[in-house]
Amino acid sequence: MDERVLRQTVTDLVAPSKGILAADESSRTIKRRFDSIGAESTEENRRAYRSLLLTTPGIGDYICGVILFEETLGQSDSNGTSLPQVAEAAGVVPGIKVDKGTVPLPGAPGDLVTEGLDGLAERLEGYKQQGARFAKWREVYNVSETLPSQLAVSANAEVLARYARICQEAEVVPIVEPEVLMDGGHSIGRCKEVTENVLHAVFEALDRHRVMLEGIVLKPNMVLPGGDSGQKSTPEEVADATLTVFRRAVPAAVRTINFLSGGQSAVESTANLNAINTAKGEKPWALSFSYGRGLQAPALAAWGGQVENEKAAQAAFFERARLNGLARDGQYEGETTPTTAD
Ligand code: 13P
């Protein structure tokens, strides 16, 4: 394993004013997103939509990496250039989602575990040839008074660490994504407790599997109240709870933490990231974004599955990327006219 390749890729993914676009929705998830705007999820529509995101003029000013779904790696823009090449040409490092989704964790009712380790090393060789330089794997944790179980916390950490080490052997930077879900009626305090417990287990497992921490990207949830709790925390409260947990659980050797948006509105996810970056206190890592919905919701709504709306969709995407670029630097000043789908 050549550590220099891993370090260089992380360096390319850590830049002021920039973050990562998650455009790696699985076939089921992208169908749900397209259903919401009345578009059909055909291969051509998925190509057209993801191609419009990647060909947005100037996008390299705010986006340094893109997570693609396997199908997209083999697709091209309207000029016949492969989409990973389109991304590289725009200064955006192409990456690939490599997990195969979640299944119930046997022996732990209500908990999940992610599949896809078998054959991963071989698959990575193919993805590299198609242009991918980093990978993503997501473990998911349901939250209740009793969930996640300690079994789920340790089983998920083990899988994530095995994935990360397999990627590093292939000189592919692993995005390590433990997502404590926002779904449910839990308090911000419960999310804080679970997130800290999960991160301690993840870093203990990464250490056991000899993962080089300088060669990963951590993609966690922010610490938030559950979506059905009826509670709303201010960006300052979210920043305080989130940073408290990360200072306790994430070693300073990790160069960058790129949050997922996780069902927050586009504006909330930008405001919370900005508060995290303006908060006082020690922050030894870059604190940026790796948003799916947070970056795409307004663009998806503007597109509506119609070719004639492509320019409007690109404008909406560019604007969200710009605002998140400001939030990554702690320079976001809020929005007077919220965009659609907020
Ligand atoms: P969201 O930002 O929409 O949560 O998506 C990010 C992601 O990649 C989830 O795996």
Residues whose N, C-alpha, C, O or C-beta is under 5 A from the ligand:
A	BS01	13P	A22 R138 L260 S261 G262 G263 S290 Y291 G292 R293 G294
